[in-house]
Amino acid sequence: MKRLFGFVVAAMIASSVFAGPFSDLGNTLSSLDSSQTAEISGKLPEGRDILPILWKYAFEEQVYTKTVLGFFVVFKSMNPTENVYVFDQAVVFKFGVGLQRQDSRVVVKQNGQTFTVQTKGMSTYNVDSEGNRKTSPVQNPPKSCNANSKNIAGELEKNAKSLSADDYKKWSDEAYYNLLTQTATAATATNKLKAKKWYSTYNMEDQRIKGRILVGNIDESKKQGFAYMVQGIAMEVDVPKDTIVNFYTNNDSFVDAKAGDILEISGVCKEVKFLELPKFCIGSVIVEE
C-alpha cells in the first residue's frame, strides 16, 4: 500500500500542470531534455546489490488501491556486469472523472554501495477503461521526472534495508538465475574475462530458472520421464538472440505450442554449455520442468 501511495503522489505532481485532463498549457510543453533531470542517489547495505531489489520492484505481486489501477515495469536493457539497468514504467490512475496513464523511462546504476535513479523522460495521457489511449501524450517537466526518481529511489532503498536475509536470497535467485539476466550478461559484458567471472558466480546449472523462449519446434521427448521437448531460443530483453533452450515437460498445455510462439518456461536447469567465439556466451541450456 505504501509503495502505491508513492506512485499516486508522483502521478498527481505530473498531472497538476494541466488545467483539466489536457489543456493548451500541456500541449505547449516542449519535449523533455533528459539532461535537465537529476540523478537521485540512494544507499545499499553492505553485501546487497541493486538487481535483486529491482527485481522485487518490477515483479512482485501488486496490491492496488482505489486510485492506482495498474503498475507495469518492462526492462529495456540490462548490463549486469556494470550494474546499469534501463526500464520503462507505466502507472494507470484515476484523475478527476477519468483515467490517465503515466509512462516513464528510468535508468538505475550502482557504484559500490551507492545507486542512482534518473527518469530520462515522462509523458501522461488519458486512457479508457481498457487501457486504450484517448489523447496524445504530453511530456512532463523535469520537476515531475525528479519526483518520480525520488519515489523510486526511496522505495529501492527502503526494500534494500528492510528485506530479511531469506527474502533477499529469494529475490537474488530470481534476479540472477533467469534467461533474461543470463543472456543480457553475454550481450553487454565488455570482454570475455568479465563475462566468465560473472557466469562463474551465477551459473544456472542445478538452479530453478525462468525465462521466455521463441519456440522453434515441439516434439516427443527422448528423455526418460518426460513426454514433450520444446526447443526454442532465449529472449534477450525483447528479441531472440544466441541461446538455444531445450525444455522438457509433461505439461499437456505445451502440445498447442507452435513455431513462432513466445512462451514462459520454468524448471530446473540441468545443463549449461558455453561458447567461446565470437564472444563468450551461453550456447545452450537444458531445462526440466
Backbone as CSV, one residue per row, in Angstrom:
resi,resn,N_x,N_y,N_z,CA_x,CA_y,CA_z,C_x,C_y,C_z
1,MET,0.819,-1.202,0.000,0.000,0.000,0.000,0.856,1.256,0.000
2,LYS,1.900,1.299,0.824,2.767,2.475,0.873,3.458,2.693,-0.462
3,ARG,3.848,1.590,-1.098,4.520,1.712,-2.394,3.620,2.407,-3.406
4,LEU,2.356,1.968,-3.484,1.442,2.549,-4.458,1.096,3.993,-4.110
5,PHE,1.032,4.312,-2.823,0.762,5.690,-2.437,1.840,6.616,-2.979
6,GLY,3.083,6.157,-2.981,4.168,6.950,-3.538,3.957,7.253,-4.997
7,PHE,3.466,6.269,-5.746,3.226,6.484,-7.162,2.074,7.453,-7.382
8,VAL,1.078,7.422,-6.496,-0.025,8.363,-6.622,0.504,9.786,-6.497
9,VAL,1.390,10.015,-5.546,1.961,11.349,-5.362,2.678,11.797,-6.619
10,ALA,3.505,10.921,-7.188,4.231,11.283,-8.414,3.271,11.580,-9.545
11,ALA,2.212,10.771,-9.647,1.250,10.951,-10.730,0.543,12.291,-10.614
12,MET,0.153,12.654,-9.400,-0.576,13.903,-9.231,0.331,15.113,-9.451
13,ILE,1.592,15.002,-9.052,2.533,16.085,-9.345,2.666,16.257,-10.846
14,ALA,2.774,15.137,-11.559,2.951,15.209,-13.009,1.727,15.804,-13.681
15,SER,0.549,15.471,-13.163,-0.672,15.880,-13.834,-1.133,17.265,-13.431
16,SER,-0.591,17.789,-12.332,-1.088,19.067,-11.834,-0.736,20.236,-12.742
17,VAL,0.128,20.012,-13.737,0.460,21.099,-14.659,-0.666,21.358,-15.649
18,PHE,-1.656,20.484,-15.709,-2.732,20.641,-16.678,-3.963,21.272,-16.016
19,ALA,-4.626,22.169,-16.726,-5.892,22.715,-16.253,-7.002,21.863,-16.836
20,GLY,-7.217,20.721,-16.264,-8.115,19.723,-16.825,-7.280,18.583,-17.343
21,PRO,-7.917,17.542,-17.904,-7.155,16.388,-18.368,-6.015,16.770,-19.301
22,PHE,-6.258,17.596,-20.323,-5.190,18.121,-21.185,-5.641,19.474,-21.709
23,SER,-4.897,20.496,-21.346,-5.254,21.844,-21.794,-4.219,22.362,-22.765
24,ASP,-4.403,23.563,-23.248,-3.432,24.169,-24.155,-2.066,24.287,-23.498
25,LEU,-2.066,24.515,-22.173,-0.800,24.622,-21.471,0.003,23.332,-21.619
26,GLY,-0.658,22.212,-21.426,0.029,20.924,-21.547,0.547,20.705,-22.944
27,ASN,-0.226,21.085,-23.931,0.178,20.845,-25.318,1.338,21.722,-25.767
28,THR,1.579,22.827,-25.057,2.684,23.696,-25.448,4.003,23.318,-24.782
29,LEU,3.962,22.348,-23.862,5.203,21.926,-23.216,6.131,21.306,-24.249
30,SER,7.372,21.721,-24.253,8.343,21.155,-25.195,8.764,19.774,-24.738
31,SER,9.312,18.992,-25.654,9.813,17.666,-25.308,10.890,17.795,-24.240
32,LEU,10.859,16.851,-23.309,11.768,16.909,-22.168,13.200,16.660,-22.585
33,ASP,14.102,17.525,-22.136,15.533,17.326,-22.307,16.032,16.564,-21.091
34,SER,16.455,15.309,-21.272,16.820,14.464,-20.131,18.014,15.009,-19.368
35,SER,18.810,15.893,-19.998,19.949,16.464,-19.288,19.488,17.365,-18.146
36,GLN,18.211,17.759,-18.177,17.674,18.624,-17.123,17.206,17.828,-15.910
37,THR,17.110,16.534,-16.023,16.628,15.727,-14.912,17.795,15.282,-14.039
38,ALA,17.489,15.074,-12.761,18.525,14.779,-11.778,18.709,13.276,-11.590
39,GLU,19.932,12.908,-11.187,20.203,11.553,-10.720,20.027,11.548,-9.206
40,ILE,19.018,10.833,-8.735,18.712,10.774,-7.307,19.452,9.590,-6.691
41,SER,20.202,9.835,-5.637,21.060,8.802,-5.044,20.361,8.059,-3.912
42,GLY,20.795,6.808,-3.715,20.353,6.001,-2.590,21.498,5.130,-2.122
43,LYS,21.329,4.509,-0.944,22.375,3.685,-0.352,21.888,2.243,-0.201
44,LEU,22.818,1.319,-0.437,22.555,-0.101,-0.236,23.356,-0.595,0.962
45,PRO,22.775,-1.484,1.768,23.551,-2.081,2.859,24.704,-2.919,2.304
46,GLU,25.745,-3.074,3.091,26.868,-3.906,2.681,26.380,-5.315,2.358
47,GLY,26.916,-5.881,1.267,26.557,-7.238,0.879,25.300,-7.347,0.044
48,ARG,24.686,-6.209,-0.292,23.471,-6.241,-1.107,23.687,-5.433,-2.385
49,ASP,23.135,-5.968,-3.489,23.251,-5.328,-4.796,21.887,-4.840,-5.267
50,ILE,21.909,-3.988,-6.265,20.671,-3.341,-6.700,19.774,-4.268,-7.517
51,LEU,20.342,-5.233,-8.267,19.497,-6.029,-9.162,18.417,-6.819,-8.426
52,PRO,18.725,-7.545,-7.334,17.633,-8.236,-6.631,16.556,-7.281,-6.121
53,ILE,16.963,-6.093,-5.711,15.989,-5.109,-5.225,15.132,-4.610,-6.384
54,LEU,15.751,-4.389,-7.549,14.999,-4.005,-8.741,14.031,-5.099,-9.173
55,TRP,14.476,-6.351,-9.031,13.622,-7.479,-9.436,12.351,-7.518,-8.603
56,LYS,12.491,-7.297,-7.306,11.321,-7.228,-6.427,10.425,-6.074,-6.852
57,TYR,11.031,-4.929,-7.104,10.287,-3.742,-7.522,9.478,-4.024,-8.792
58,ALA,10.080,-4.742,-9.738,9.438,-4.958,-11.039,8.431,-6.098,-11.029
59,PHE,8.698,-7.153,-10.247,7.953,-8.397,-10.446,7.155,-8.889,-9.248
60,GLU,7.212,-8.209,-8.111,6.391,-8.691,-7.006,4.915,-8.447,-7.308
61,GLU,4.069,-9.272,-6.729,2.628,-9.142,-6.958,2.137,-7.826,-6.367
62,GLN,1.297,-7.119,-7.122,0.831,-5.804,-6.703,-0.503,-5.887,-5.964
63,VAL,-0.666,-5.007,-4.992,-1.958,-4.795,-4.339,-2.361,-3.358,-4.653
64,TYR,-3.366,-3.215,-5.507,-3.728,-1.886,-5.989,-4.679,-1.175,-5.035
65,THR,-4.681,0.142,-5.121,-5.590,0.969,-4.335,-6.769,1.378,-5.205
66,LYS,-7.673,2.158,-4.623,-8.817,2.664,-5.397,-8.375,3.724,-6.397
67,THR,-7.207,4.297,-6.161,-6.717,5.366,-7.043,-5.798,4.831,-8.125
68,VAL,-4.872,3.956,-7.739,-3.936,3.369,-8.701,-4.488,2.036,-9.181
69,LEU,-4.668,1.914,-10.492,-5.326,0.735,-11.060,-4.373,-0.184,-11.815
70,GLY,-3.156,0.266,-12.057,-2.219,-0.569,-12.794,-0.792,-0.065,-12.634
71,PHE,0.151,-1.011,-12.608,1.564,-0.680,-12.495,2.357,-1.727,-13.264
72,PHE,3.229,-1.287,-14.184,3.965,-2.226,-15.028,5.407,-1.754,-15.188
73,VAL,6.326,-2.710,-15.155,7.735,-2.427,-15.407,8.233,-3.404,-16.459
74,VAL,8.905,-2.886,-17.484,9.491,-3.727,-18.532,10.945,-3.303,-18.723
75,PHE,11.875,-4.243,-18.521,13.284,-3.929,-18.742,13.548,-3.748,-20.228
76,LYS,14.261,-2.671,-20.565,14.614,-2.379,-21.955,16.070,-2.701,-22.244
77,SER,16.935,-2.620,-21.242,18.316,-3.064,-21.386,18.859,-3.396,-20.004
78,MET,19.793,-4.348,-19.988,20.392,-4.786,-18.732,21.878,-4.997,-18.957
79,ASN,22.682,-4.498,-18.035,24.124,-4.722,-18.064,24.551,-5.185,-16.677
80,PRO,24.417,-6.485,-16.396,24.685,-6.981,-15.040,26.136,-6.842,-14.593
81,THR,27.101,-6.888,-15.516,28.496,-6.773,-15.093,28.852,-5.347,-14.681
82,GLU,28.133,-4.353,-15.229,28.381,-2.956,-14.867,27.292,-2.398,-13.953
83,ASN,26.253,-3.200,-13.687,25.135,-2.785,-12.844,24.459,-1.516,-13.356
84,VAL,24.063,-1.563,-14.637,23.295,-0.481,-15.250,22.031,-1.086,-15.860
85,TYR,20.887,-0.561,-15.478,19.615,-1.140,-15.903,18.664,-0.040,-16.373
86,VAL,17.999,-0.281,-17.488,17.047,0.671,-18.050,15.695,-0.024,-18.152
87,PHE,14.655,0.635,-17.654,13.320,0.043,-17.755,12.283,1.114,-18.039
88,ASP,11.182,0.671,-18.639,10.016,1.523,-18.847,9.002,1.207,-17.759
89,GLN,8.449,2.236,-17.190,7.463,2.085,-16.119,6.161,2.757,-16.541
90,ALA,5.044,2.112,-16.241,3.733,2.691,-16.531,2.857,2.603,-15.290
91,VAL,2.154,3.685,-15.006,1.195,3.723,-13.906,-0.135,4.219,-14.452
92,VAL,-1.202,3.483,-14.188,-2.554,3.886,-14.581,-3.291,4.293,-13.313
93,PHE,-3.884,5.493,-13.328,-4.504,6.008,-12.107,-5.740,6.839,-12.444
94,LYS,-6.605,6.976,-11.448,-7.789,7.812,-11.605,-7.382,9.274,-11.523
95,PHE,-7.956,10.078,-12.436,-7.702,11.515,-12.428,-8.999,12.210,-12.776
96,GLY,-9.586,12.899,-11.787,-10.892,13.500,-11.998,-11.926,12.402,-12.212
97,VAL,-12.692,12.514,-13.301,-13.712,11.521,-13.584,-13.200,10.451,-14.561
98,GLY,-11.955,10.575,-14.973,-11.420,9.630,-15.953,-10.176,8.920,-15.466
99,LEU,-9.442,8.367,-16.424,-8.217,7.636,-16.136,-7.062,8.241,-16.917
100,GLN,-5.893,8.242,-16.315,-4.687,8.655,-17.002,-3.613,7.576,-16.844
101,ARG,-2.695,7.592,-17.797,-1.538,6.699,-17.738,-0.280,7.557,-17.825
102,GLN,0.670,7.219,-16.977,1.950,7.922,-16.947,3.054,6.942,-17.322
103,ASP,3.770,7.236,-18.408,4.877,6.395,-18.871,6.197,7.093,-18.601
104,SER,7.184,6.348,-18.136,8.495,6.948,-17.898,9.605,5.973,-18.257
105,ARG,10.722,6.505,-18.703,11.941,5.743,-18.986,12.925,6.022,-17.848
106,VAL,13.369,4.964,-17.168,14.162,5.103,-15.950,15.487,4.366,-16.093
107,VAL,16.570,4.991,-15.632,17.894,4.376,-15.626,18.366,4.252,-14.181
108,VAL,18.780,3.044,-13.801,19.306,2.790,-12.455,20.728,2.276,-12.587
109,LYS,21.647,2.885,-11.822,23.048,2.491,-11.850,23.534,2.246,-10.424
110,GLN,24.418,1.273,-10.268,25.038,1.015,-8.972,26.538,1.224,-9.072
111,ASN,27.084,1.896,-8.063,28.529,2.086,-7.951,28.899,1.861,-6.492
112,GLY,29.504,0.705,-6.202,29.752,0.347,-4.811,28.441,0.137,-4.097
113,GLN,28.274,0.770,-2.950,27.010,0.645,-2.211,26.103,1.848,-2.422
114,THR,26.410,2.643,-3.431,25.553,3.769,-3.820,24.881,3.449,-5.149
115,PHE,23.624,3.855,-5.302,22.942,3.716,-6.586,22.277,5.044,-6.932
116,THR,22.009,5.222,-8.218,21.305,6.419,-8.666,20.107,6.023,-9.513
117,VAL,19.095,6.873,-9.492,17.886,6.707,-10.302,17.670,8.000,-11.083
118,GLN,17.515,7.876,-12.390,17.224,9.044,-13.217,16.072,8.735,-14.164
119,THR,15.044,9.564,-14.132,13.940,9.458,-15.078,14.304,10.275,-16.307
120,LYS,14.541,9.599,-17.408,15.011,10.259,-18.627,13.895,10.989,-19.363
121,GLY,12.680,10.534,-19.163,11.543,11.162,-19.821,10.248,10.631,-19.245
122,MET,9.200,11.425,-19.315,7.899,11.028,-18.777,6.800,11.690,-19.584
123,SER,5.752,10.939,-19.868,4.600,11.505,-20.568,3.317,11.002,-19.925
124,THR,2.272,11.789,-20.052,0.976,11.472,-19.456,-0.110,11.627,-20.515
125,TYR,-1.092,10.731,-20.489,-2.193,10.823,-21.445,-3.418,10.111,-20.882
126,ASN,-4.574,10.450,-21.423,-5.825,9.842,-20.987,-6.004,8.471,-21.629
127,VAL,-6.604,7.545,-20.864,-6.909,6.213,-21.376,-8.341,5.851,-21.006
128,ASP,-8.888,4.880,-21.739,-10.207,4.384,-21.384,-10.073,3.214,-20.408
129,SER,-11.192,2.605,-20.053,-11.181,1.538,-19.047,-10.442,0.297,-19.514
130,GLU,-10.206,0.182,-20.834,-9.454,-0.947,-21.377,-7.972,-0.618,-21.530
131,GLY,-7.592,0.582,-21.182,-6.193,0.989,-21.303,-5.830,1.590,-22.642
132,ASN,-6.807,1.768,-23.520,-6.538,2.349,-24.835,-6.355,3.860,-24.732
133,ARG,-5.397,4.392,-25.460,-5.084,5.812,-25.402,-6.193,6.643,-26.034
134,LYS,-6.589,7.715,-25.344,-7.646,8.601,-25.826,-7.112,9.963,-26.258
135,THR,-5.945,10.342,-25.761,-5.370,11.642,-26.095,-3.895,11.467,-26.411
136,SER,-3.316,12.461,-27.052,-1.888,12.411,-27.365,-1.063,12.582,-26.088
137,PRO,0.074,11.874,-25.992,0.933,12.030,-24.814,1.479,13.441,-24.721
138,VAL,1.578,13.950,-23.506,2.161,15.250,-23.229,3.384,15.045,-22.345
139,GLN,4.514,15.636,-22.746,5.739,15.490,-21.977,5.628,16.235,-20.646
140,ASN,6.026,15.560,-19.565,6.023,16.178,-18.246,7.340,16.923,-17.994
141,PRO,7.315,17.941,-17.163,8.513,18.742,-16.922,9.523,18.005,-16.041
142,PRO,10.766,18.494,-16.007,11.804,17.854,-15.185,11.410,17.695,-13.718
143,LYS,10.659,18.638,-13.172,10.238,18.547,-11.771,9.479,17.251,-11.512
144,SER,8.602,16.883,-12.432,7.831,15.651,-12.271,8.721,14.422,-12.430
145,CYS,9.665,14.487,-13.362,10.608,13.375,-13.541,11.433,13.164,-12.284
146,ASN,11.888,14.254,-11.678,12.691,14.141,-10.469,11.881,13.594,-9.300
147,ALA,10.590,13.976,-9.240,9.721,13.419,-8.200,9.559,11.910,-8.391
148,ASN,9.425,11.494,-9.632,9.323,10.067,-9.935,10.592,9.329,-9.507
149,SER,11.754,9.896,-9.843,13.030,9.282,-9.475,13.183,9.195,-7.961
150,LYS,12.774,10.244,-7.268,12.877,10.255,-5.812,12.012,9.173,-5.191
151,ASN,10.796,8.993,-5.720,9.917,7.919,-5.218,10.540,6.551,-5.427
152,ILE,11.071,6.322,-6.629,11.660,5.015,-6.936,12.890,4.767,-6.068
153,ALA,13.770,5.767,-5.962,14.977,5.613,-5.148,14.622,5.324,-3.696
154,GLY,13.612,6.008,-3.181,13.181,5.769,-1.809,12.654,4.369,-1.605
155,GLU,11.886,3.887,-2.578,11.344,2.529,-2.491,12.456,1.486,-2.538
156,LEU,13.409,1.677,-3.449,14.515,0.731,-3.563,15.366,0.717,-2.298
157,GLU,15.672,1.887,-1.774,16.491,1.965,-0.561,15.778,1.335,0.627
158,LYS,14.483,1.587,0.749,13.710,1.007,1.845,13.732,-0.518,1.784
159,ASN,13.494,-1.074,0.597,13.492,-2.531,0.469,14.874,-3.126,0.686
160,ALA,15.898,-2.431,0.202,17.262,-2.935,0.391,17.608,-3.066,1.868
161,LYS,17.078,-2.161,2.677,17.386,-2.172,4.113,16.474,-3.096,4.904
162,SER,15.229,-3.269,4.442,14.242,-3.978,5.265,14.081,-5.453,4.922
163,LEU,14.523,-5.880,3.733,14.361,-7.278,3.366,15.126,-8.192,4.316
164,SER,14.484,-9.272,4.745,15.191,-10.273,5.545,16.217,-10.977,4.677
165,ALA,17.134,-11.683,5.308,18.155,-12.414,4.560,17.513,-13.446,3.640
166,ASP,16.481,-14.115,4.127,15.806,-15.134,3.306,15.104,-14.501,2.112
167,ASP,14.433,-13.373,2.331,13.733,-12.710,1.220,14.719,-12.134,0.211
168,TYR,15.824,-11.607,0.708,16.832,-11.086,-0.216,17.382,-12.217,-1.081
169,LYS,17.639,-13.384,-0.467,18.135,-14.528,-1.245,17.108,-14.957,-2.280
170,LYS,15.821,-14.951,-1.908,14.759,-15.335,-2.843,14.778,-14.428,-4.073
171,TRP,14.815,-13.112,-3.851,14.810,-12.187,-4.981,16.128,-12.213,-5.735
172,SER,17.206,-12.498,-5.038,18.506,-12.624,-5.696,18.512,-13.816,-6.646
173,ASP,17.993,-14.950,-6.174,17.927,-16.138,-7.033,17.073,-15.870,-8.263
174,GLU,15.931,-15.198,-8.072,15.055,-14.916,-9.208,15.706,-13.929,-10.185
175,ALA,16.474,-12.992,-9.644,17.083,-11.967,-10.489,18.237,-12.516,-11.313
176,TYR,19.059,-13.340,-10.716,20.267,-13.808,-11.397,20.064,-15.101,-12.176
177,TYR,19.191,-15.992,-11.691,19.036,-17.292,-12.336,17.792,-17.306,-13.221
178,ASN,17.854,-16.478,-14.259,16.797,-16.456,-15.258,17.427,-16.142,-16.606
179,LEU,16.725,-16.515,-17.659,17.290,-16.373,-19.004,17.483,-14.914,-19.397
180,LEU,16.633,-14.029,-18.897,16.738,-12.616,-19.249,18.083,-12.041,-18.795
181,THR,18.403,-12.217,-17.528,19.657,-11.679,-16.996,20.863,-12.410,-17.569
182,GLN,20.734,-13.721,-17.702,21.868,-14.519,-18.157,22.256,-14.174,-19.592
183,THR,21.292,-14.010,-20.463,21.621,-13.674,-21.854,22.080,-12.219,-21.980
184,ALA,21.530,-11.333,-21.145,21.946,-9.935,-21.180,23.401,-9.781,-20.770
185,THR,23.869,-10.641,-19.880,25.252,-10.561,-19.422,26.223,-10.767,-20.578
186,ALA,25.990,-11.787,-21.372,26.867,-12.047,-22.510,26.808,-10.922,-23.533
187,ALA,25.633,-10.342,-23.697,25.459,-9.298,-24.722,26.128,-7.990,-24.339
188,THR,26.266,-7.726,-23.036,26.737,-6.403,-22.604,28.109,-6.423,-21.943
189,ALA,28.632,-7.598,-21.576,29.955,-7.641,-20.940,31.009,-7.063,-21.882
190,THR,31.894,-6.233,-21.354,32.864,-5.549,-22.203,33.966,-6.469,-22.709
191,ASN,34.174,-7.598,-22.051,35.170,-8.547,-22.543,34.876,-9.945,-21.994
192,LYS,35.583,-10.927,-22.535,35.358,-12.326,-22.192,35.621,-12.594,-20.711
193,LEU,36.664,-11.986,-20.142,37.018,-12.254,-18.753,35.912,-11.796,-17.797
194,LYS,35.310,-10.627,-18.110,34.216,-10.147,-17.268,33.029,-11.103,-17.319
195,ALA,32.713,-11.560,-18.522,31.592,-12.488,-18.684,31.861,-13.797,-17.952
196,LYS,33.066,-14.340,-18.115,33.415,-15.598,-17.457,33.322,-15.485,-15.934
197,LYS,33.831,-14.388,-15.407,33.792,-14.184,-13.957,32.360,-14.129,-13.459
198,TRP,31.505,-13.411,-14.184,30.107,-13.298,-13.775,29.427,-14.664,-13.819
199,TYR,29.646,-15.409,-14.910,28.993,-16.714,-15.043,29.519,-17.730,-14.027
200,SER,30.748,-17.582,-13.591,31.256,-18.487,-12.557,30.570,-18.227,-11.218
201,THR,30.123,-16.995,-11.022,29.417,-16.638,-9.788,27.948,-17.018,-9.860
202,TYR,27.338,-16.842,-11.035,25.897,-17.060,-11.178,25.617,-18.115,-12.245
203,ASN,26.204,-19.279,-12.078,25.969,-20.389,-13.010,24.576,-20.972,-12.777
204,MET,23.784,-21.077,-13.832,22.402,-21.556,-13.706,22.288,-23.042,-13.416
205,GLU,23.326,-23.823,-13.670,23.217,-25.276,-13.562,22.748,-25.686,-12.166
206,ASP,21.720,-26.558,-12.143,21.095,-27.076,-10.922,20.268,-26.025,-10.178
207,GLN,20.047,-24.872,-10.796,19.202,-23.843,-10.204,17.819,-23.867,-10.866
208,ARG,16.815,-23.475,-10.093,15.476,-23.308,-10.682,15.458,-21.970,-11.412
209,ILE,15.071,-21.994,-12.676,15.135,-20.803,-13.507,13.794,-20.538,-14.190
210,LYS,13.665,-19.320,-14.703,12.517,-18.931,-15.506,13.029,-18.200,-16.740
211,GLY,12.151,-18.013,-17.715,12.535,-17.236,-18.880,11.540,-17.376,-20.007
212,ARG,11.722,-16.543,-21.029,10.879,-16.598,-22.221,11.700,-17.140,-23.379
213,ILE,11.048,-17.965,-24.187,11.712,-18.506,-25.373,10.844,-18.305,-26.609
214,LEU,11.508,-18.113,-27.740,10.844,-18.107,-29.037,10.855,-19.540,-29.541
215,VAL,9.691,-20.139,-29.662,9.583,-21.565,-29.980,10.021,-21.844,-31.411
216,GLY,10.856,-22.871,-31.562,11.247,-23.351,-32.886,10.455,-24.582,-33.274
217,ASN,10.351,-25.532,-32.342,9.556,-26.729,-32.601,9.248,-27.438,-31.288
218,ILE,8.249,-28.332,-31.337,7.895,-29.179,-30.209,7.786,-30.599,-30.720
219,ASP,8.284,-31.545,-29.925,8.308,-32.937,-30.375,8.160,-33.859,-29.173
220,GLU,7.994,-35.150,-29.453,8.020,-36.129,-28.373,9.418,-36.157,-27.762
221,SER,9.437,-36.342,-26.449,10.719,-36.332,-25.755,11.404,-37.696,-25.852
222,LYS,12.707,-37.666,-26.049,13.505,-38.885,-25.993,14.158,-39.053,-24.616
223,LYS,13.899,-38.111,-23.739,14.441,-38.172,-22.379,13.457,-38.888,-21.473
224,GLN,13.943,-39.885,-20.757,13.077,-40.680,-19.886,12.430,-39.797,-18.817
225,GLY,11.120,-40.011,-18.634,10.392,-39.284,-17.606,9.677,-38.044,-18.108
226,PHE,9.862,-37.703,-19.385,9.227,-36.514,-19.940,8.538,-36.846,-21.256
227,ALA,7.339,-36.295,-21.437,6.556,-36.589,-22.630,6.926,-35.690,-23.806
228,TYR,7.288,-34.428,-23.524,7.478,-33.462,-24.603,8.830,-32.740,-24.467
229,MET,9.331,-32.318,-25.626,10.520,-31.471,-25.658,10.215,-30.260,-26.525
230,VAL,10.300,-29.066,-25.927,10.100,-27.820,-26.649,11.478,-27.187,-26.865
231,GLN,11.789,-26.902,-28.101,13.073,-26.267,-28.395,12.828,-24.842,-28.877
232,GLY,13.634,-23.931,-28.363,13.481,-22.546,-28.768,14.750,-21.753,-28.515
233,ILE,14.637,-20.453,-28.676,15.759,-19.546,-28.467,15.374,-18.572,-27.360
234,ALA,16.287,-18.386,-26.411,16.016,-17.478,-25.296,15.842,-16.055,-25.791
235,MET,14.923,-15.331,-25.152,14.688,-13.927,-25.472,15.633,-13.065,-24.647
236,GLU,16.416,-12.224,-25.307,17.308,-11.288,-24.627,16.616,-9.942,-24.569
237,VAL,16.100,-9.595,-23.410,15.264,-8.433,-23.168,13.998,-8.540,-24.017
238,ASP,14.018,-8.149,-25.293,12.797,-8.267,-26.086,13.029,-8.846,-27.479
239,VAL,14.218,-9.400,-27.715,14.478,-10.042,-29.008,15.194,-11.373,-28.780
240,PRO,14.956,-12.370,-29.635,15.684,-13.636,-29.501,17.141,-13.455,-29.909
241,LYS,18.050,-14.166,-29.229,19.471,-13.986,-29.532,20.154,-15.326,-29.778
242,ASP,21.137,-15.684,-28.940,22.052,-16.764,-29.283,21.821,-18.089,-28.546
243,THR,21.063,-18.081,-27.469,20.996,-19.246,-26.587,19.867,-20.191,-26.969
244,ILE,20.222,-21.430,-27.295,19.239,-22.474,-27.606,18.765,-23.102,-26.302
245,VAL,17.451,-23.255,-26.172,16.859,-23.831,-24.973,16.115,-25.102,-25.335
246,ASN,16.464,-26.197,-24.668,15.729,-27.454,-24.784,14.964,-27.667,-23.482
247,PHE,13.651,-27.582,-23.578,12.788,-27.607,-22.397,11.975,-28.904,-22.386
248,TYR,12.135,-29.700,-21.324,11.446,-30.979,-21.197,10.304,-30.847,-20.192
249,THR,9.137,-31.345,-20.585,7.948,-31.158,-19.758,6.951,-32.291,-19.968
250,ASN,6.060,-32.466,-18.985,4.905,-33.361,-19.116,3.602,-32.573,-19.175
251,ASN,3.723,-31.267,-19.290,2.560,-30.398,-19.282,1.869,-30.441,-20.645
252,ASP,0.643,-30.961,-20.667,-0.081,-31.114,-21.933,-0.392,-29.788,-22.621
253,SER,-0.365,-28.696,-21.864,-0.690,-27.400,-22.479,0.340,-27.008,-23.536
254,PHE,1.541,-27.568,-23.451,2.574,-27.227,-24.427,2.349,-27.918,-25.779
255,VAL,1.413,-28.864,-25.840,1.115,-29.535,-27.106,0.617,-28.526,-28.140
256,ASP,-0.039,-27.481,-27.668,-0.594,-26.482,-28.583,0.443,-25.467,-29.049
257,ALA,1.663,-25.546,-28.521,2.698,-24.593,-28.920,3.084,-24.808,-30.376
258,LYS,3.438,-23.712,-31.036,3.854,-23.798,-32.439,5.022,-22.861,-32.670
259,ALA,5.734,-23.108,-33.752,6.881,-22.275,-34.093,6.461,-20.808,-34.182
260,GLY,7.247,-19.949,-33.561,6.955,-18.524,-33.564,6.282,-18.036,-32.306
261,ASP,5.748,-18.963,-31.484,5.163,-18.563,-30.204,6.260,-18.129,-29.240
262,ILE,5.931,-17.210,-28.354,6.824,-16.853,-27.254,6.202,-17.380,-25.968
263,LEU,6.928,-18.278,-25.301,6.402,-18.957,-24.123,7.258,-18.674,-22.901
264,GLU,6.596,-18.626,-21.754,7.278,-18.528,-20.471,7.505,-19.948,-19.959
265,ILE,8.755,-20.259,-19.613,9.064,-21.589,-19.087,9.661,-21.460,-17.696
266,SER,9.569,-22.556,-16.943,10.111,-22.589,-15.590,10.508,-24.023,-15.267
267,GLY,11.676,-24.191,-14.686,12.126,-25.533,-14.330,13.544,-25.497,-13.796
268,VAL,14.114,-26.701,-13.618,15.477,-26.817,-13.120,16.437,-26.899,-14.303
269,CYS,17.443,-26.048,-14.282,18.452,-26.056,-15.345,19.411,-27.221,-15.097
270,LYS,19.422,-28.185,-16.006,20.236,-29.399,-15.818,21.587,-29.321,-16.512
271,GLU,21.702,-28.443,-17.510,22.976,-28.358,-18.226,23.115,-26.989,-18.874
272,VAL,24.334,-26.437,-18.798,24.662,-25.177,-19.465,25.921,-25.394,-20.287
273,LYS,25.860,-25.056,-21.555,27.042,-25.137,-22.418,27.383,-23.737,-22.911
274,PHE,28.664,-23.385,-22.797,29.119,-22.060,-23.186,29.835,-22.100,-24.529
275,LEU,29.763,-20.980,-25.245,30.513,-20.795,-26.477,31.621,-19.778,-26.228
276,GLU,32.775,-19.987,-26.830,33.904,-19.069,-26.661,33.946,-17.997,-27.746
277,LEU,33.486,-18.345,-28.951,33.579,-17.437,-30.089,32.220,-17.313,-30.781
278,PRO,31.897,-16.163,-31.368,32.715,-14.943,-31.474,32.816,-14.179,-30.166
279,LYS,31.994,-14.536,-29.171,32.088,-13.951,-27.840,31.750,-15.045,-26.839
280,PHE,32.091,-14.829,-25.588,31.773,-15.804,-24.555,30.310,-15.661,-24.180
281,CYS,29.534,-16.708,-24.399,28.106,-16.646,-24.099,27.573,-18.049,-23.866
282,ILE,26.317,-18.121,-23.437,25.664,-19.422,-23.258,25.184,-19.905,-24.615
283,GLY,25.697,-21.055,-25.041,25.289,-21.619,-26.324,23.957,-22.352,-26.224
284,SER,23.797,-23.126,-25.139,22.561,-23.908,-25.000,22.340,-24.274,-23.532
285,VAL,21.090,-24.506,-23.208,20.726,-24.972,-21.856,19.679,-26.062,-21.976
286,ILE,19.671,-26.949,-20.997,18.632,-27.960,-20.862,17.862,-27.661,-19.577
287,VAL,16.537,-27.567,-19.705,15.684,-27.248,-18.565,14.630,-28.335,-18.432
288,GLU,14.439,-28.833,-17.208,13.419,-29.835,-16.939,12.369,-29.254,-16.000
289,GLU,11.111,-29.314,-16.442,10.039,-28.766,-15.613,9.773,-29.658,-14.399
